[in-house]
């Protein structure tokens, strides 16, 4: 198995991968957007396990079982609330790195990411996509022999086009 990154439009809660990434809030107790959808699809057991984790800091990641999801695990990461300062980019980059590191620690080889922090947290989509791609590509380059399949799951065709432009190296 080789390292690979794919971009797609879809519903992250239906992904048949080792782990899906939840763009969570610091409490890990559910919220809106992808966070709410993942908690809903996984069932109440996810919330019960999350209550035992003691929350999560921005840029860090924690792992739970996937329960009723097709994914075996959920990796919860807390993205930054966008303010425009330079710390935001470092925190967002850390979300992707921490999630991939945690997946590798658990011997997982396929993962699906949403566009972290681009919903209610307000991170500009093009900037967030550039950071996401850079973080994932750097991780894959540093772990050439690991065999990680990374799926960047876009909520809409418009979001997919943002990633497409980033990958082609074009500015929006």
N, C-alpha and C positions, 0 to 999 in steps of 0.2 A: 504494500500500500504506500502510495506517495502522498506528499502534502498537496493540497488542492484548495482553491478558493472559488466559490461559485456565487453568482448573484441571481436572485429570483424574486418574483412577486408571489406572495402567498400568505398563508395564515400560519404563524410560527407554532401555534398550538397543535397543528396537525403534522408537524415534521417528525419523521421516523429517524431520529438520530440518537446518539448516546445522551446528549444534553442539549436543552434549549436554554438560552440566556434570558433572564427576566430583567427588564429595566425597572428595578424596584425603587422604592423610597427607603429611607434610613430605618424605618421600623420593620420592614419586610412583611408587614401584615396586610398587604394588598393595597390597591389604589385604583386609579383610572387607567385608561389606555391599555397597553400590552400587559401591564402588571395585573389589572383587573381581569383581563381575558385569560391569562395563565392561571390565576387563582380559581376562576370559575371552571375552567376546563379540567383542572387537576382534581378538584373536589376539596371538601373541607379538611381532609387529612393534611394537605399542604399547609394550610394556615396553622394547624396544630403543631406541625414540626417547626414552622417558622417562628412561632411564639417562643420556642426553646433556644433560639439562636442568639437572642440578645441584640438584635438589630445588626446594622452593617454601616461602616463609614464610607463616605464618598470615595470612589476609585477602587474600593476593595470588593471582594466577592466571597460568597458562601454557597454551599451546595446542600440540596435536599433531594429526596426521592421525587420521581415524576408522578407517582400515583396514577390517576386515570389518563394521563397524557400518553401518547405513543413514545415519547422520549423517556428514557430510564431515569434521567435526573434533570433537575432545574438548577442552574447556576444563577444566583441572584447577585446583581451588581448595581451599585448606586451611582448613577451619573450625576454630573454637576448641574445645578440650576444655573443657566447661562446669565452671566453678568458682563461679559466682554473682557474680563481680565485674563492675564496669561495663565493663571492657575487653572482656569477652566479647561484649557487644552491638555494640560498635564494630567488632570483628573480623568478626563474622558479617555485619553490614551491608556491610562492605568486600568480603566474598566475592562478594556479588551485584553490587555496583557494579564491581568489578575484572573480573568475568566479562563483564558487559555492555559495558564499555569495550573489552575485548580483542576481543569479537565485532565491535563497530563498527570497530575499527582494521583488521580483516580483511574488512570489507564484508559481514559476515554479517547476515542479516535474520530468522532464526528460531533460537530457542534453547530448550532444555528443561533445567529445573532439578530436582534432587531436593530433599528437605528436608535441607539441609546441617546437619551436626553433631547431628542428632536421633537417630542410632543409637548406636553404641558411645561416641561423644563426649558423650552424655548431656544435650544441650541440651533443656530442656523444650519440647515440641512447640508449645504455644500461643504461648509467647514467641518461639520461632524463626519461627513462621509470621507473627507480627506484624512482626518485623524484615524478613523476606523480602518481604512485600507492600509495606511502606513503602519499602524500597530499590528495588524494581522500579518501583513507581508513581512515585517521585521521579525515577528515571532516565528513564522514558518521558515525564514532564512536562517534563523539561529537554531532551529530544531529540524534540520534538513532530513534526518532519518526517522523522524517520529511517526509519520503517517497520519496526519490530521486533515480531515475534510471539514472545511469551514464553509458554512452557508450563510450568506448575508441575505436575510429575508426582508424584503421591502413590502410595506403595507399597500403601496399603490404603484401604478405605472409611472406616475410623476416622480416618486421616490426612487424608483429603479433608474430613471433617466438621469437623476443626480449622480448616482454611483457610476453610471455608464460614462458620463462626462468626466468624472474624477479619474476613472481608470484610463480613459483616453488622454488624460493630461490636459484637458481643456477647461478653461475657466467658464463659469456660468455668467 
